[in-house]
Amino acid sequence: MINKKTCLICKNGFSRMKYHTDFHWDKKVYCSTNCKKQKLCECGESMWNNAKTCLSCRKRFNENNPNWREGRSSLQDKIRSSLKFKKWRQQVLMRDNQTCQTCSQIDTSFHSHHIIPVAKCLDLGWEEKIYDIDNGTTLCVPCHQKVHIGGI
């Protein structure tokens, strides 16, 4: 059994500890929690926290990256970064005169909120609803947070 590995981030060697079960050791690829918090891009540069795009080479994560998670959310990420989605967002904001539709606040940062969520539209095969401005509303950041935690 191999009792030494090389960290994917810092390339330092690390050894198996007594408390590592076989299952845990097989999955371990980082030498420390600090390295585990970093993400490594294909270009070799490390990225911190939840960065989705490398600041060095501007590439987005893909299946060749050790932090790839089976493509989870990749379709939603592609939708949200598409020109069509950005146009939808602008149309919703313009229709609502950049005013929160819950508290009527103006002159602040706004989000375009899907009434029927993107994930549900995809699950039900309603892709056209994702870009339907009638499926969107303008909310200020505090009201948008309340919507997602069930306060509104």
N, C-alpha and C positions, 0 to 999 in steps of 0.2 A: 504494500500500500504506500502511495506517495504521501509524505508528511511535510513537503515543502511546496509552495506555489509562488508565483510572481503576480503582484498586484497589477490589475489592468490600467490603473491610473498612474501611479508613481513608479512602477516597474521594480519596486523593492521586493525582496523575497520575504515571505512570512511562513511561520511554522504552524503545524496543527497543535492546538491546545488540548489538554486532557478532557475538557468538557465538550469538545466538538464531537457530535455523533457522526457516523458515516454519512447520513443524509445531509447534515449541516455542512460538513466539510466538502462534500461533492459540489454543493452550490456556492461555496464561498469563493469570491473572485477579487475581493478587496482586502487590503491589509488592515484598514482602520475605518472607523465611522466617518472620519473626515474625508477619506478617499471615496467612500460609498456615496457621500452627498454630491460629489462631482459627477459630471457626465463627460464622456470622452467622445469627441467627434472623429470622423474618419481621417481627418487631416492630422490627428494626433494631439490637437489642442484640447485642454479640459474646459468644460463649461460648468458653471455653478447653478445650483438649485434647479428650477424647472424650465430652464432655457430650452427652446425648441429649435433655435437656429444658432449655429456657431458664429460667434462674432469675428472669427479669424477668416473663415472661408465662405461664410454665408450659406452653408448647406444645411438643410433640414435633416432630422434624424431619418434613417432608413434601416432596413433589415440587417445591414452590415455593421451597425453600431451595437456595442455590447449592452446599451440601455434600451434597445428596441423591445417593445412589449407586445409582440404578436399583432401589430397593426391596430391596436385599440385606439379608437377615436381618430384614426388617420382620415377616414372619410369625412367626418365632421370638421376636422382641421382643414381639409382641402376645400370644403364648402365655405367655411368661414373666411378663408383667405382668397376666395375667388372674386373676380371683378363683379360677377353677377350678384354676389352676396353684398359686396360693398355698395353697389348701386341700390339694392333693396334697402339697406340701412339708411342711405341718404334720402331715399324717397319717403321712408317712414318718418324720419326727422323733419323733412320739409313739410309733409302733410300735416304734422302735428305742431308746426311752427316752433320747433325746438322747445317745447313746453312739456313738462311732466304731466301725463294724463291722469295721475293719481292725486298729486298735491298741488299742481299748477305752478310749480317752481320754474323760473326762467333764469337765464344767465348762469348756468352751471354746466357740469359735465353730464352728458346724457348717454343712455344705452337704448338701442332698439331691441325690444323684447319680443320673442315669438310667443304668441298666445297658445298655439299648438307647438310644443317643442320640436326642434329639429330631429331629435332621436325618434320621437313618436311618429313624425311625418315619414321618416325613413322606414321604420318598422311596418307602417301601414301602407307603404307604397305611394305616398302622397308627395312625391318630390316637388311637384308644382306648387304645393302649399308653402314650401320653404321660402320661395321668392314672391309670394303673394302679399302685397302691402296690407291687405285686409287681415292678414295673420300677424301683424306687427303693431306694436304700440311703443311710444316714447316714454321712458321712465328715467328719473334722476337716479343716481347711484344708490342712495339710501332706500328709495322705494323698490328698486330692482332687487336689492338684497332681501327686503321684506317679502317680496313675491316668492323668492326661492326658498325661504325658510317657513313659508306658510303664514306670514303675518298679514297679508293683504289678500 
